């Protein structure tokens, strides 16, 4: 039999069951029957009386927020007995605070052992890899997340997306996209930790798929990720909130094919050299170059068009590169800025792919060597950009500080989580360990309904 708590019959059933239990088990109750029912209605979506543990009387309670089994009992009497023990009160306190008890919390209850019952650790899928130019970086981020999840008592499930679009789901097997999505839906994952970077991972598309599947996930929703990934449109939105941005020109590949002389002339007239050439929707400085003359401009445009059909050429800002992460995963608490990090590439002219992901290639100084006024300005601009784009949980904004002050460059909705990544470094300086960071992100996903 399958009962839903939104039906009167189900409430009547539990009312009769609990009244009967008081006659059968003359223990002192911890909560009234009404309190217990209110608790069940608030925190659980259904009770499945289908056989569990190979017995016809098995019973399973599912969490309302994730549809993941939280308690399993070998027989109904175990549920009744559990209701009359101090263990129930302690589970109530745990769930009331964070919705879901961790495996460690459940294992430490101690006052009552269900007959062959158990509380399964929450299974968190870790999406990593992907088809973007940041595939390898994403794998490193995913590996770090998986290690932290194991230490926290979760059950991580690696979900590696290969460059050929094949999904490798743990030890379950390899699947095409449509097969993988069906498999994910059936796995009843508690949440998905998105450790994908770049196109098809950070641009809102995978977020939209998870919304469609009804699976909670970490990070910002579909619309914010999509907006942030398009650097030109993100700049327009952030600029409208009073944040200073660099001047730029936008070009499409079809125009470049026919109007090369006009493009070069326009760049020289409007921006002058040097300029920075960037694909509109790429991350990790992929396809980015600096041009000091016409030939370098031509070469840089050709390279950028290899990565995107739309590019933009930005006025070069000479100054100090800094970045600032945002922590925004606490209910009822406004987003706060993490310490600012100063970026000093050793072997590159700017913070390119090699400088970002090669250990020792860049000096990353946290906190940045800025005065209090500049530090506060950068942090305020990072918070403004985070809110303007509509980000959730976390983000990281990049800046260049010239003589006139900070210039906002771009925002990342899924910053890197590798050993050399900037966001974990800033969190560490704010007193947030890597493991605590991952824990907070997973709990953020579990608290939220699927994004809309």
C-alpha angles and dihedrals in degrees: 000000000000121000129191119203093221088071123085090223092061092051091047089050092054092043090056092043094053094043088052090047092057090057094045095043112037095196128138108266121230097203132017119257090253092053091049092050092047089051092051093047092049099046108027132056102201148344118234114207092185115126115288129182088017094292128115091229097055117135132196131190119207127206115247093221101050106012085233119141109256103171128024123186129189092221139005091254089065090059091049092048091046088056091059098049134086087244089072092055091052093049088049091056092047095050094041089060104042105007092234131056116223120236090253092052092050093047091052096056090097099166095092135022117201114223101265089329124135146180111237118221113250113264114226119188114218113209111206142153109032133173099278128103087262095065096121093045090051091053090054091049091049093050091054091050092048092053091051093047091053091051090050093054097253123130106238119204112200112222108188119189110204124213089253090060093255114139119218108200109195111281091326094092147259121297143180116247097266092045091047093052091051089049093050091052091053095046093070092219114195090221143331122241106211110215094162120123132199129001118009090015111047098027100077099261098104089041089056091050091052090048088054091049092047094236118144115233142183124260136018125342130257099273097046092048092048093050094045093050092059100072095193095053092041090054091051092052095045092046089055087061091059099263117142115242135176122265115254147171125220125218134183124214095242091055092048091055092061106024107045096135091048092049092052091047092049093050092050092047100044104031109011122204138336101050136165118232117206140171108242096231111031133101140211091042090287110168092008121136141162120234124202097175143015096275093051088047092054092047092046093050091051090051093048092051089057087069103036141012090226124052137171132211115216132198108256112248113206112209147075119329115223137164134202129198126210124220110206110152104105118098113240093009120107118236114276131202121243121220113294117250123213115217120212113175113207102194103023134063090231139007096287130162094278093048091049100050107025111093110240095011093109136034107228110192118196119214095030120239094252132126118253094259094054092043092053091047092053092047093048091050091049091052091047092051091047091054095040093054091044097242124171135201097001146351139164126221125202124215143179116212115211130170091287095051138260122351116200111229108175146321130239118209094189107032119192119279098195124124089265097042121125103224096059088047092054092045090052090055088051090056096260114126122212090252093049090048092054091046092052092048093051092047088050090056093046092051093053129077113230110291118263 
